[in-house]
């Protein structure tokens, strides 16, 4: 998923991404996120979803 056009993400956005990750993992698929800005990367690091 290309996140290069996402300037901001709040908790509902993070929830949707994590939910999607879990759904994909359930069928054996590893989703790939690309283009995350520094804020988005930091959110994933802090929430341990990096």
PyMOL Python script that loads the backbone (N, CA, C, O; Angstrom):
from pymol import cmd

cmd.read_pdbstr("""\
ATOM      1  N   UNK A   1       0.838  -1.147   0.000  1.00  0.00           N
ATOM      2  CA  UNK A   1       0.000   0.000   0.000  1.00  0.00           C
ATOM      3  C   UNK A   1       0.902   1.234   0.000  1.00  0.00           C
ATOM      4  O   UNK A   1       1.838   1.327   0.794  1.00  0.00           O
ATOM      5  N   UNK A   2       0.621   2.149  -0.869  1.00  0.00           N
ATOM      6  CA  UNK A   2       1.408   3.378  -1.003  1.00  0.00           C
ATOM      7  C   UNK A   2       0.868   4.433  -0.048  1.00  0.00           C
ATOM      8  O   UNK A   2      -0.258   4.905  -0.204  1.00  0.00           O
ATOM      9  N   UNK A   3       1.673   4.797   0.937  1.00  0.00           N
ATOM     10  CA  UNK A   3       1.276   5.798   1.921  1.00  0.00           C
ATOM     11  C   UNK A   3       1.885   7.173   1.631  1.00  0.00           C
ATOM     12  O   UNK A   3       1.789   8.078   2.460  1.00  0.00           O
ATOM     13  N   UNK A   4       2.500   7.332   0.479  1.00  0.00           N
ATOM     14  CA  UNK A   4       3.194   8.585   0.175  1.00  0.00           C
ATOM     15  C   UNK A   4       2.251   9.783   0.134  1.00  0.00           C
ATOM     16  O   UNK A   4       2.699  10.909   0.348  1.00  0.00           O
ATOM     17  N   UNK A   5       0.987   9.586  -0.126  1.00  0.00           N
ATOM     18  CA  UNK A   5       0.028  10.688  -0.160  1.00  0.00           C
ATOM     19  C   UNK A   5      -0.727  10.875   1.139  1.00  0.00           C
ATOM     20  O   UNK A   5      -1.694  11.634   1.187  1.00  0.00           O
ATOM     21  N   UNK A   6      -0.303  10.195   2.196  1.00  0.00           N
ATOM     22  CA  UNK A   6      -0.987  10.293   3.480  1.00  0.00           C
ATOM     23  C   UNK A   6      -0.165  11.194   4.403  1.00  0.00           C
ATOM     24  O   UNK A   6       0.850  10.761   4.948  1.00  0.00           O
ATOM     25  N   UNK A   7      -0.599  12.448   4.580  1.00  0.00           N
ATOM     26  CA  UNK A   7       0.184  13.372   5.402  1.00  0.00           C
ATOM     27  C   UNK A   7      -0.040  13.195   6.901  1.00  0.00           C
ATOM     28  O   UNK A   7       0.795  13.610   7.705  1.00  0.00           O
ATOM     29  N   UNK A   8      -1.164  12.581   7.283  1.00  0.00           N
ATOM     30  CA  UNK A   8      -1.535  12.483   8.690  1.00  0.00           C
ATOM     31  C   UNK A   8      -2.320  11.199   8.911  1.00  0.00           C
ATOM     32  O   UNK A   8      -3.091  10.781   8.047  1.00  0.00           O
ATOM     33  N   UNK A   9      -2.129  10.583  10.049  1.00  0.00           N
ATOM     34  CA  UNK A   9      -2.907   9.394  10.394  1.00  0.00           C
ATOM     35  C   UNK A   9      -3.285   9.460  11.863  1.00  0.00           C
ATOM     36  O   UNK A   9      -2.430   9.675  12.722  1.00  0.00           O
ATOM     37  N   UNK A  10      -4.555   9.277  12.147  1.00  0.00           N
ATOM     38  CA  UNK A  10      -5.005   9.248  13.524  1.00  0.00           C
ATOM     39  C   UNK A  10      -5.301   7.799  13.926  1.00  0.00           C
ATOM     40  O   UNK A  10      -5.028   6.876  13.159  1.00  0.00           O
ATOM     41  N   UNK A  11      -5.846   7.603  15.097  1.00  0.00           N
ATOM     42  CA  UNK A  11      -6.042   6.237  15.590  1.00  0.00           C
ATOM     43  C   UNK A  11      -6.984   5.399  14.718  1.00  0.00           C
ATOM     44  O   UNK A  11      -6.728   4.206  14.557  1.00  0.00           O
ATOM     45  N   UNK A  12      -8.059   5.956  14.145  1.00  0.00           N
ATOM     46  CA  UNK A  12      -8.876   5.111  13.254  1.00  0.00           C
ATOM     47  C   UNK A  12      -8.112   4.610  12.019  1.00  0.00           C
ATOM     48  O   UNK A  12      -8.335   3.492  11.555  1.00  0.00           O
ATOM     49  N   UNK A  13      -7.210   5.450  11.494  1.00  0.00           N
ATOM     50  CA  UNK A  13      -6.409   5.029  10.346  1.00  0.00           C
ATOM     51  C   UNK A  13      -5.461   3.906  10.762  1.00  0.00           C
ATOM     52  O   UNK A  13      -5.345   2.895  10.069  1.00  0.00           O
ATOM     53  N   UNK A  14      -4.790   4.088  11.890  1.00  0.00           N
ATOM     54  CA  UNK A  14      -3.898   3.043  12.392  1.00  0.00           C
ATOM     55  C   UNK A  14      -4.677   1.759  12.644  1.00  0.00           C
ATOM     56  O   UNK A  14      -4.206   0.671  12.311  1.00  0.00           O
ATOM     57  N   UNK A  15      -5.851   1.877  13.223  1.00  0.00           N
ATOM     58  CA  UNK A  15      -6.684   0.692  13.478  1.00  0.00           C
ATOM     59  C   UNK A  15      -7.011  -0.027  12.171  1.00  0.00           C
ATOM     60  O   UNK A  15      -6.928  -1.253  12.100  1.00  0.00           O
ATOM     61  N   UNK A  16      -7.380   0.723  11.143  1.00  0.00           N
ATOM     62  CA  UNK A  16      -7.713   0.114   9.855  1.00  0.00           C
ATOM     63  C   UNK A  16      -6.508  -0.601   9.247  1.00  0.00           C
ATOM     64  O   UNK A  16      -6.652  -1.692   8.695  1.00  0.00           O
ATOM     65  N   UNK A  17      -5.330   0.000   9.344  1.00  0.00           N
ATOM     66  CA  UNK A  17      -4.127  -0.635   8.799  1.00  0.00           C
ATOM     67  C   UNK A  17      -3.778  -1.908   9.563  1.00  0.00           C
ATOM     68  O   UNK A  17      -3.430  -2.923   8.959  1.00  0.00           O
ATOM     69  N   UNK A  18      -3.871  -1.855  10.891  1.00  0.00           N
ATOM     70  CA  UNK A  18      -3.570  -3.038  11.705  1.00  0.00           C
ATOM     71  C   UNK A  18      -4.604  -4.127  11.453  1.00  0.00           C
ATOM     72  O   UNK A  18      -4.258  -5.304  11.358  1.00  0.00           O
ATOM     73  N   UNK A  19      -5.862  -3.742  11.347  1.00  0.00           N
ATOM     74  CA  UNK A  19      -6.923  -4.718  11.054  1.00  0.00           C
ATOM     75  C   UNK A  19      -6.669  -5.386   9.700  1.00  0.00           C
ATOM     76  O   UNK A  19      -6.811  -6.601   9.562  1.00  0.00           O
ATOM     77  N   UNK A  20      -6.296  -4.585   8.716  1.00  0.00           N
ATOM     78  CA  UNK A  20      -5.972  -5.140   7.398  1.00  0.00           C
ATOM     79  C   UNK A  20      -4.784  -6.078   7.462  1.00  0.00           C
ATOM     80  O   UNK A  20      -4.766  -7.110   6.791  1.00  0.00           O
ATOM     81  N   UNK A  21      -3.794  -5.724   8.263  1.00  0.00           N
ATOM     82  CA  UNK A  21      -2.621  -6.583   8.428  1.00  0.00           C
ATOM     83  C   UNK A  21      -3.029  -7.928   9.019  1.00  0.00           C
ATOM     84  O   UNK A  21      -2.563  -8.971   8.562  1.00  0.00           O
ATOM     85  N   UNK A  22      -3.880  -7.914  10.012  1.00  0.00           N
ATOM     86  CA  UNK A  22      -4.333  -9.155  10.646  1.00  0.00           C
ATOM     87  C   UNK A  22      -5.154 -10.007   9.673  1.00  0.00           C
ATOM     88  O   UNK A  22      -5.004 -11.228   9.632  1.00  0.00           O
ATOM     89  N   UNK A  23      -6.013  -9.366   8.899  1.00  0.00           N
ATOM     90  CA  UNK A  23      -6.824 -10.095   7.911  1.00  0.00           C
ATOM     91  C   UNK A  23      -5.926 -10.762   6.867  1.00  0.00           C
ATOM     92  O   UNK A  23      -6.148 -11.916   6.500  1.00  0.00           O
ATOM     93  N   UNK A  24      -4.914 -10.036   6.392  1.00  0.00           N
ATOM     94  CA  UNK A  24      -3.998 -10.609   5.413  1.00  0.00           C
ATOM     95  C   UNK A  24      -3.190 -11.754   6.018  1.00  0.00           C
ATOM     96  O   UNK A  24      -2.994 -12.789   5.380  1.00  0.00           O
ATOM     97  N   UNK A  25      -2.725 -11.562   7.247  1.00  0.00           N
ATOM     98  CA  UNK A  25      -1.935 -12.609   7.916  1.00  0.00           C
ATOM     99  C   UNK A  25      -2.753 -13.886   8.071  1.00  0.00           C
ATOM    100  O   UNK A  25      -2.207 -14.987   7.995  1.00  0.00           O
ATOM    101  N   UNK A  26      -4.048 -13.745   8.287  1.00  0.00           N
ATOM    102  CA  UNK A  26      -4.915 -14.912   8.465  1.00  0.00           C
ATOM    103  C   UNK A  26      -4.976 -15.791   7.216  1.00  0.00           C
ATOM    104  O   UNK A  26      -5.261 -16.985   7.299  1.00  0.00           O
ATOM    105  N   UNK A  27      -4.704 -15.185   6.058  1.00  0.00           N
ATOM    106  CA  UNK A  27      -4.716 -15.973   4.821  1.00  0.00           C
ATOM    107  C   UNK A  27      -3.308 -16.179   4.270  1.00  0.00           C
ATOM    108  O   UNK A  27      -3.124 -16.619   3.135  1.00  0.00           O
ATOM    109  N   UNK A  28      -2.317 -15.849   5.106  1.00  0.00           N
ATOM    110  CA  UNK A  28      -0.937 -16.112   4.728  1.00  0.00           C
ATOM    111  C   UNK A  28      -0.300 -15.091   3.810  1.00  0.00           C
ATOM    112  O   UNK A  28       0.663 -15.403   3.110  1.00  0.00           O
ATOM    113  N   UNK A  29      -0.823 -13.874   3.802  1.00  0.00           N
ATOM    114  CA  UNK A  29      -0.294 -12.822   2.942  1.00  0.00           C
ATOM    115  C   UNK A  29       0.302 -11.719   3.821  1.00  0.00           C
ATOM    116  O   UNK A  29      -0.323 -11.279   4.786  1.00  0.00           O
ATOM    117  N   UNK A  30       1.504 -11.281   3.483  1.00  0.00           N
ATOM    118  CA  UNK A  30       2.158 -10.197   4.226  1.00  0.00           C
ATOM    119  C   UNK A  30       1.974  -8.892   3.456  1.00  0.00           C
ATOM    120  O   UNK A  30       2.587  -8.713   2.403  1.00  0.00           O
ATOM    121  N   UNK A  31       1.138  -7.973   3.961  1.00  0.00           N
ATOM    122  CA  UNK A  31       0.974  -6.697   3.252  1.00  0.00           C
ATOM    123  C   UNK A  31       2.250  -5.861   3.348  1.00  0.00           C
ATOM    124  O   UNK A  31       3.018  -5.983   4.302  1.00  0.00           O
ATOM    125  N   UNK A  32       2.457  -5.023   2.356  1.00  0.00           N
ATOM    126  CA  UNK A  32       3.648  -4.175   2.313  1.00  0.00           C
ATOM    127  C   UNK A  32       3.194  -2.720   2.278  1.00  0.00           C
ATOM    128  O   UNK A  32       2.366  -2.329   1.455  1.00  0.00           O
ATOM    129  N   UNK A  33       3.755  -1.929   3.189  1.00  0.00           N
ATOM    130  CA  UNK A  33       3.485  -0.494   3.210  1.00  0.00           C
ATOM    131  C   UNK A  33       4.722   0.220   2.673  1.00  0.00           C
ATOM    132  O   UNK A  33       5.851  -0.123   3.024  1.00  0.00           O
ATOM    133  N   UNK A  34       4.498   1.206   1.825  1.00  0.00           N
ATOM    134  CA  UNK A  34       5.612   1.952   1.234  1.00  0.00           C
ATOM    135  C   UNK A  34       5.301   3.440   1.255  1.00  0.00           C
ATOM    136  O   UNK A  34       4.140   3.848   1.267  1.00  0.00           O
ATOM    137  N   UNK A  35       6.348   4.234   1.260  1.00  0.00           N
ATOM    138  CA  UNK A  35       6.191   5.681   1.141  1.00  0.00           C
ATOM    139  C   UNK A  35       5.717   6.380   2.395  1.00  0.00           C
ATOM    140  O   UNK A  35       5.279   7.528   2.320  1.00  0.00           O
ATOM    141  N   UNK A  36       5.788   5.731   3.547  1.00  0.00           N
ATOM    142  CA  UNK A  36       5.342   6.379   4.787  1.00  0.00           C
ATOM    143  C   UNK A  36       6.291   7.513   5.153  1.00  0.00           C
ATOM    144  O   UNK A  36       7.511   7.367   5.085  1.00  0.00           O
ATOM    145  N   UNK A  37       5.710   8.645   5.543  1.00  0.00           N
ATOM    146  CA  UNK A  37       6.547   9.765   5.974  1.00  0.00           C
ATOM    147  C   UNK A  37       7.067   9.488   7.388  1.00  0.00           C
ATOM    148  O   UNK A  37       6.718   8.476   7.995  1.00  0.00           O
ATOM    149  N   UNK A  38       7.893  10.383   7.900  1.00  0.00           N
ATOM    150  CA  UNK A  38       8.517  10.172   9.209  1.00  0.00           C
ATOM    151  C   UNK A  38       7.485  10.026  10.323  1.00  0.00           C
ATOM    152  O   UNK A  38       7.662   9.205  11.223  1.00  0.00           O
ATOM    153  N   UNK A  39       6.409  10.813  10.274  1.00  0.00           N
ATOM    154  CA  UNK A  39       5.382  10.720  11.297  1.00  0.00           C
ATOM    155  C   UNK A  39       4.731   9.345  11.290  1.00  0.00           C
ATOM    156  O   UNK A  39       4.530   8.729  12.337  1.00  0.00           O
ATOM    157  N   UNK A  40       4.405   8.877  10.092  1.00  0.00           N
ATOM    158  CA  UNK A  40       3.765   7.556   9.978  1.00  0.00           C
ATOM    159  C   UNK A  40       4.712   6.465  10.474  1.00  0.00           C
ATOM    160  O   UNK A  40       4.293   5.565  11.201  1.00  0.00           O
ATOM    161  N   UNK A  41       5.978   6.538  10.088  1.00  0.00           N
ATOM    162  CA  UNK A  41       6.947   5.539  10.546  1.00  0.00           C
ATOM    163  C   UNK A  41       7.061   5.543  12.064  1.00  0.00           C
ATOM    164  O   UNK A  41       7.142   4.487  12.692  1.00  0.00           O
ATOM    165  N   UNK A  42       7.068   6.721  12.641  1.00  0.00           N
ATOM    166  CA  UNK A  42       7.188   6.836  14.104  1.00  0.00           C
ATOM    167  C   UNK A  42       5.955   6.234  14.781  1.00  0.00           C
ATOM    168  O   UNK A  42       6.085   5.574  15.812  1.00  0.00           O
ATOM    169  N   UNK A  43       4.783   6.447  14.228  1.00  0.00           N
ATOM    170  CA  UNK A  43       3.558   5.857  14.790  1.00  0.00           C
ATOM    171  C   UNK A  43       3.679   4.341  14.795  1.00  0.00           C
ATOM    172  O   UNK A  43       3.337   3.700  15.789  1.00  0.00           O
ATOM    173  N   UNK A  44       4.158   3.760  13.705  1.00  0.00           N
ATOM    174  CA  UNK A  44       4.309   2.304  13.645  1.00  0.00           C
ATOM    175  C   UNK A  44       5.363   1.812  14.630  1.00  0.00           C
ATOM    176  O   UNK A  44       5.202   0.748  15.227  1.00  0.00           O
ATOM    177  N   UNK A  45       6.430   2.569  14.805  1.00  0.00           N
ATOM    178  CA  UNK A  45       7.472   2.176  15.770  1.00  0.00           C
ATOM    179  C   UNK A  45       6.932   2.230  17.196  1.00  0.00           C
ATOM    180  O   UNK A  45       7.116   1.288  17.967  1.00  0.00           O
ATOM    181  N   UNK A  46       6.267   3.324  17.545  1.00  0.00           N
ATOM    182  CA  UNK A  46       5.765   3.492  18.906  1.00  0.00           C
ATOM    183  C   UNK A  46       4.707   2.438  19.254  1.00  0.00           C
ATOM    184  O   UNK A  46       4.654   1.945  20.381  1.00  0.00           O
ATOM    185  N   UNK A  47       3.882   2.107  18.285  1.00  0.00           N
ATOM    186  CA  UNK A  47       2.827   1.113  18.541  1.00  0.00           C
ATOM    187  C   UNK A  47       3.286  -0.309  18.272  1.00  0.00           C
ATOM    188  O   UNK A  47       2.501  -1.253  18.360  1.00  0.00           O
ATOM    189  N   UNK A  48       4.583  -0.459  17.937  1.00  0.00           N
ATOM    190  CA  UNK A  48       5.192  -1.761  17.689  1.00  0.00           C
ATOM    191  C   UNK A  48       4.553  -2.518  16.536  1.00  0.00           C
ATOM    192  O   UNK A  48       4.430  -3.742  16.572  1.00  0.00           O
ATOM    193  N   UNK A  49       4.148  -1.775  15.516  1.00  0.00           N
ATOM    194  CA  UNK A  49       3.623  -2.392  14.304  1.00  0.00           C
ATOM    195  C   UNK A  49       4.552  -2.178  13.130  1.00  0.00           C
ATOM    196  O   UNK A  49       4.158  -2.340  11.975  1.00  0.00           O
ATOM    197  N   UNK A  50       5.793  -1.811  13.431  1.00  0.00           N
ATOM    198  CA  UNK A  50       6.766  -1.568  12.358  1.00  0.00           C
ATOM    199  C   UNK A  50       7.241  -2.873  11.770  1.00  0.00           C
ATOM    200  O   UNK A  50       8.063  -2.876  10.854  1.00  0.00           O
TER     201      UNK A  50
END
""", "prot")
cmd.dss("prot")
cmd.show_as("cartoon", "prot")
cmd.util.cbc("prot")
cmd.orient("prot")
